[in-house]
């Protein structure tokens, strides 16, 4: 079942296959690690708001909104 999420994430690294290695704090203030697959067009010129557009970079903090699907209830992508 698809779910939506939103949060503030520190992007540590970006791999060649568009995997973002992120860190965030949960409600108990524990730092968690999460890998997200990031889809972003590299065509900045044709973006609807090119002056406000920025490619994701490692070492920065972002507000990220997205969707994910739970495919294995024993492994929901978040680990500590």
C-alpha positions as CSV (number, residue, x, y, z in Angstrom):
1,X,0.0,0.0,0.0
2,X,1.5,3.4,-0.9
3,X,2.1,5.9,1.8
4,X,3.2,9.5,1.9
5,X,5.8,11.0,4.1
6,X,7.4,14.4,4.8
7,X,10.3,15.4,6.9
8,X,13.6,17.3,7.3
9,X,16.5,15.2,6.1
10,X,20.3,15.7,6.1
11,X,21.6,14.3,2.8
12,X,25.0,12.7,3.6
13,X,25.7,11.2,0.1
14,X,24.2,10.8,-3.3
15,X,25.2,7.6,-5.2
16,X,25.5,7.2,-8.9
17,X,22.1,5.4,-9.0
18,X,20.3,8.3,-7.4
19,X,20.2,6.8,-3.9
20,X,20.3,9.5,-1.2
21,X,21.8,8.4,2.1
22,X,19.8,10.6,4.6
23,X,19.7,11.1,8.4
24,X,16.7,12.3,10.4
25,X,15.6,12.4,14.0
26,X,12.6,10.4,15.1
27,X,10.0,11.5,17.8
28,X,12.3,10.2,20.5
29,X,15.2,12.4,19.2
30,X,17.1,9.3,17.9
31,X,19.1,9.8,14.7
32,X,17.9,7.3,12.0
33,X,19.3,6.5,8.6
34,X,17.3,6.1,5.5
35,X,18.1,5.5,1.8
36,X,15.8,7.2,-0.7
37,X,15.7,6.8,-4.4
38,X,15.6,10.3,-5.9
39,X,14.1,11.2,-9.3
40,X,14.9,14.7,-10.5
41,X,15.3,15.9,-14.1
42,X,18.7,17.3,-14.7
43,X,17.2,19.7,-17.3
44,X,17.3,22.9,-15.2
45,X,16.5,25.1,-18.2
46,X,13.1,23.6,-18.8
47,X,12.0,23.6,-15.2
48,X,8.9,25.6,-14.5
49,X,10.7,27.8,-12.0
50,X,14.4,27.7,-13.0
51,X,15.4,30.6,-10.7
52,X,14.1,28.7,-7.7
53,X,15.4,25.3,-8.8
54,X,18.3,23.5,-7.3
55,X,19.7,20.0,-7.8
56,X,20.0,18.0,-4.6
57,X,23.5,18.1,-3.1
58,X,25.1,16.1,-0.4
59,X,26.0,17.8,2.8
60,X,22.8,19.9,2.9
61,X,19.4,19.7,4.7
62,X,16.2,19.4,2.8
63,X,12.5,19.2,3.4
64,X,11.5,16.1,1.5
65,X,8.0,15.0,0.6
66,X,7.4,11.7,-1.1
67,X,5.7,8.4,-1.4
68,X,6.8,4.9,-0.6
69,X,5.2,1.4,-0.7
70,X,5.6,-1.1,2.1
71,X,6.5,-4.4,0.5
72,X,7.8,-6.3,3.5
73,X,6.3,-5.3,6.9
74,X,9.4,-6.8,8.6
75,X,11.7,-4.4,6.8
76,X,10.2,-0.9,6.3
77,X,13.5,0.8,5.1
78,X,14.3,2.7,8.3
79,X,17.1,1.3,10.4
80,X,19.2,2.6,13.3
